[in-house]
Amino acid sequence: MTPADPSDPERHPVAANDNGDADNPNPEALRKVNDVVLQLARIIGRRMAREDFAAHIAAANDNTPKSGDEPGSGDT
């Protein structure tokens, strides 16, 4: 127990993020932060989905010429 922790004579477990004695944050600010975080998560998720989809399409399309298969490559 660090000196900043309140003494607990009955030794009840206290959550590490228990900030019951701290000033409560503004609920409107929390709502705005949550909205921004969710929007950012959606943007990241969409980008990941686009990249994954593009990788699957590229893997499925194996019609691209390999090196040496191109006309005029001089292998004949």
Distance bins in CASP14 RR format, pairs under 12 A and 6 or more apart:
PFRMAT RR
TARGET T0000
AUTHOR 0000-0000-0000
RMODE 2
METHOD distances of the structure
MODEL  1
1 7 1 0 0 1 0 0 0 0 0 0 0
1 8 0 0 0 0 1 0 0 0 0 0 0
1 11 0 0 0 0 0 1 0 0 0 0 0
1 13 0 0 0 0 0 1 0 0 0 0 0
1 14 0 0 0 0 1 0 0 0 0 0 0
2 14 0 0 0 0 0 1 0 0 0 0 0
2 16 0 0 0 0 0 1 0 0 0 0 0
4 21 0 0 0 0 0 1 0 0 0 0 0
5 13 0 0 0 0 0 1 0 0 0 0 0
5 14 1 0 0 1 0 0 0 0 0 0 0
5 15 0 0 0 0 0 1 0 0 0 0 0
5 16 0 0 0 0 0 1 0 0 0 0 0
5 18 0 0 0 0 0 1 0 0 0 0 0
5 21 0 0 0 0 0 1 0 0 0 0 0
6 12 0 0 0 0 0 1 0 0 0 0 0
6 14 1 0 0 1 0 0 0 0 0 0 0
6 18 0 0 0 0 1 0 0 0 0 0 0
6 19 0 0 0 0 0 1 0 0 0 0 0
6 20 0 0 0 0 0 1 0 0 0 0 0
6 21 0 0 0 0 1 0 0 0 0 0 0
7 14 0 0 0 0 0 1 0 0 0 0 0
8 14 1 0 0 1 0 0 0 0 0 0 0
8 18 0 0 0 0 0 1 0 0 0 0 0
12 18 0 0 0 0 0 1 0 0 0 0 0
14 20 0 0 0 0 0 1 0 0 0 0 0
14 21 0 0 0 0 0 1 0 0 0 0 0
19 25 0 0 0 0 1 0 0 0 0 0 0
24 30 0 0 0 0 1 0 0 0 0 0 0
25 31 0 0 0 0 0 1 0 0 0 0 0
25 32 0 0 0 0 0 1 0 0 0 0 0
25 33 0 0 0 0 1 0 0 0 0 0 0
25 34 0 0 0 0 0 1 0 0 0 0 0
26 32 0 0 0 0 1 0 0 0 0 0 0
26 33 0 0 0 0 0 1 0 0 0 0 0
27 33 0 0 0 0 0 1 0 0 0 0 0
27 34 0 0 0 0 0 1 0 0 0 0 0
28 34 0 0 0 0 0 1 0 0 0 0 0
28 35 0 0 0 0 0 1 0 0 0 0 0
29 35 0 0 0 0 0 1 0 0 0 0 0
29 36 0 0 0 0 0 1 0 0 0 0 0
30 36 0 0 0 0 0 1 0 0 0 0 0
30 37 0 0 0 0 0 1 0 0 0 0 0
31 37 0 0 0 0 0 1 0 0 0 0 0
31 38 0 0 0 0 0 1 0 0 0 0 0
32 38 0 0 0 0 0 1 0 0 0 0 0
32 39 0 0 0 0 0 1 0 0 0 0 0
33 39 0 0 0 0 0 1 0 0 0 0 0
33 40 0 0 0 0 0 1 0 0 0 0 0
34 40 0 0 0 0 0 1 0 0 0 0 0
34 41 0 0 0 0 0 1 0 0 0 0 0
35 41 0 0 0 0 0 1 0 0 0 0 0
35 42 0 0 0 0 0 1 0 0 0 0 0
36 42 0 0 0 0 0 1 0 0 0 0 0
36 43 0 0 0 0 0 1 0 0 0 0 0
37 43 0 0 0 0 0 1 0 0 0 0 0
37 44 0 0 0 0 0 1 0 0 0 0 0
38 44 0 0 0 0 0 1 0 0 0 0 0
38 45 0 0 0 0 0 1 0 0 0 0 0
39 45 0 0 0 0 0 1 0 0 0 0 0
39 46 0 0 0 0 0 1 0 0 0 0 0
40 46 0 0 0 0 0 1 0 0 0 0 0
40 47 0 0 0 0 0 1 0 0 0 0 0
41 47 0 0 0 0 0 1 0 0 0 0 0
41 48 0 0 0 0 0 1 0 0 0 0 0
42 48 0 0 0 0 0 1 0 0 0 0 0
42 49 0 0 0 0 0 1 0 0 0 0 0
43 49 0 0 0 0 0 1 0 0 0 0 0
43 50 0 0 0 0 0 1 0 0 0 0 0
44 50 0 0 0 0 0 1 0 0 0 0 0
44 51 0 0 0 0 0 1 0 0 0 0 0
45 51 0 0 0 0 1 0 0 0 0 0 0
45 52 0 0 0 0 1 0 0 0 0 0 0
45 53 0 0 0 0 0 1 0 0 0 0 0
46 52 0 0 0 0 0 1 0 0 0 0 0
46 53 0 0 0 0 0 1 0 0 0 0 0
47 53 0 0 0 0 0 1 0 0 0 0 0
47 54 0 0 0 0 0 1 0 0 0 0 0
48 54 0 0 0 0 0 1 0 0 0 0 0
48 55 0 0 0 0 0 1 0 0 0 0 0
49 55 0 0 0 0 0 1 0 0 0 0 0
49 56 0 0 0 0 0 1 0 0 0 0 0
50 56 0 0 0 0 0 1 0 0 0 0 0
50 57 0 0 0 0 0 1 0 0 0 0 0
51 57 0 0 0 0 0 1 0 0 0 0 0
51 58 0 0 0 0 0 1 0 0 0 0 0
52 58 0 0 0 0 0 1 0 0 0 0 0
52 59 0 0 0 0 0 1 0 0 0 0 0
53 59 0 0 0 0 0 1 0 0 0 0 0
53 60 0 0 0 0 0 1 0 0 0 0 0
54 60 0 0 0 0 0 1 0 0 0 0 0
54 61 0 0 0 0 0 1 0 0 0 0 0
55 61 0 0 0 0 0 1 0 0 0 0 0
57 63 0 0 0 0 0 1 0 0 0 0 0
57 64 0 0 0 0 0 1 0 0 0 0 0
58 64 0 0 0 0 1 0 0 0 0 0 0
62 69 0 0 0 0 0 1 0 0 0 0 0
63 69 0 0 0 0 0 1 0 0 0 0 0
64 70 0 0 0 0 0 1 0 0 0 0 0
65 71 0 0 0 0 1 0 0 0 0 0 0
65 72 0 0 0 0 0 1 0 0 0 0 0
65 73 0 0 0 0 1 0 0 0 0 0 0
66 73 0 0 0 0 0 1 0 0 0 0 0
66 75 0 0 0 0 0 1 0 0 0 0 0
67 73 1 0 0 1 0 0 0 0 0 0 0
67 74 0 0 0 0 0 1 0 0 0 0 0
67 75 0 0 0 0 0 1 0 0 0 0 0
68 74 0 0 0 0 1 0 0 0 0 0 0
68 75 1 0 1 0 0 0 0 0 0 0 0
68 76 0 0 0 0 0 1 0 0 0 0 0
69 75 0 0 0 0 1 0 0 0 0 0 0
69 76 0 0 0 0 0 1 0 0 0 0 0
70 76 0 0 0 0 0 1 0 0 0 0 0
END
